[in-house]
Amino acid sequence: MFENFWGNPRIGAALDDMIQRRRVAQTLLLAGSEGLGKATLARRFAARLLGRPEKIELDDLSLPANLEIVAGRERWPADKRNKDPLLFASHPDFVTFAPDGPLRQISIEQMRLLKERAPFKPSRGQWRVFLVDHVDRANEQAANSLLKTLEEPPPHLVLILTAENAYDLLPTIRSRALPFHFSPLGDQEMQAFAAARGLDQPERRIALAEGSPGLAVSLDLEVYDRRRAAMLSLVQAASGIAPFGAWLRHSETIGRAKNDKLELYLKVLYMLLRDVLLLREGGGEIRNRDLRQPLGQVAGQVSPAWLRKAVQKTDELADLLRRNIQKTIALDSLILELRTVASWAR
């Protein structure tokens, strides 16, 4: 139904049915984990409505040129970004609003620009399509500005919102959108995808991607292994099986890598904690299979209370990401708190 799109066939069928019946919902909410193809399907859907798919695909945020634009804007002062809100519009009737700045947020200036452009008629055909990618990264002001457009969208406008967690959005936004939840792909689907793309180290990529084709493609295994080594050292120090000093060299390296975001380390940490839980409780296959022995040592050392605390503190750090906290101070503090829990358990 949608060319070169993998997984979630029911969602594809529902969107195809809208087009076939000429009854297109004006606001769609595509929710699910990173890399499941939400923005990809949004572009494919828009191409069916608008034509000229080769133009729409130029808005793909994973393209090197677009990645360079987004990364370059991180170095801009805030007032410069505010005067020139980020958008991509290679097709005259398709506009993508993407997270911007060092904290990768959807800004109020972007949503004001969306509101200004919403009344513009299509250059040809019946529709204009606006994609707000990662709308869950909109701050309160930006979300309220978007809500004004959602309340009374012009008849020619289709708004597609993507989010990792729909419940991070204002209830008033959710209530005005037709929701679709994307599920991870199964192993057979992932194996077929990896074979079709000719991915290197497919088994390892499939294990680490957790059903996400986008992550399987984009994963830089060398960079991942470097981050994983740091987070493994953190988990070992936090559980008490390694001295705090063993972590310090990783802490210093992370502190020097200014472009290596804390968010990327936390994603690896979540995966390691999941593997520790599975090894401790004896259920399911771990993702980092080559680390079974050192993760097994951690699993044999920690208590359920330690694991709950580890996840809770990691969640708290994730919630603070938009405040631009210091990476090394935050991770050092996490280790020290968890070492206290580990000592209580013993």
VENZIJO-V172336 format. One record per pair of residues at least 4 apart in sequence whose C-alpha atoms are under 6 Angstrom apart, sorted by the first residue. I is the first residue (numbers start at 1). J is the second residue. Records with the same first field share a line. If there is no record, write none. Layout:
I = J, J
//
This chain:
7 = 185
17 = 21
18 = 22, 23, 24
26 = 158, 159
27 = 158, 159, 160, 177
28 = 160, 177, 178
29 = 161, 162, 177, 178, 179
30 = 38, 162, 180
31 = 162, 163, 164, 166, 181, 182
32 = 164, 181, 182
33 = 164
35 = 212, 214, 215
36 = 212
37 = 41
41 = 45
46 = 50
47 = 51, 53
55 = 90, 91
56 = 91
59 = 88
61 = 66
68 = 72
74 = 101, 102
81 = 85
85 = 110
87 = 96, 97
88 = 95, 96
89 = 94, 95
93 = 122, 128
94 = 129, 130
95 = 130
96 = 130, 131
97 = 132
98 = 133
99 = 104, 105, 106
100 = 104, 105
103 = 322
105 = 137, 138
106 = 137, 138
107 = 142
108 = 141, 142
111 = 142, 145, 146
114 = 118
115 = 149
122 = 127, 128
127 = 156, 157
128 = 157
129 = 157, 158, 159
130 = 159
131 = 160, 161
132 = 161
133 = 162
134 = 162, 163
135 = 162, 163
136 = 163, 168, 169
138 = 142, 143
149 = 153
184 = 211, 212
185 = 189, 211
194 = 198, 199
202 = 206
205 = 209, 216
207 = 287
208 = 287
209 = 215, 216
215 = 219
221 = 225
224 = 228
228 = 232
230 = 250
231 = 269
233 = 247
234 = 238, 247
236 = 241, 242
237 = 242, 243, 244
238 = 335, 338, 339
239 = 339, 342
240 = 339
251 = 328
255 = 328
262 = 327
275 = 286
276 = 295, 299
278 = 282, 283
280 = 299
291 = 295
292 = 296
302 = 306
306 = 341
328 = 332
//
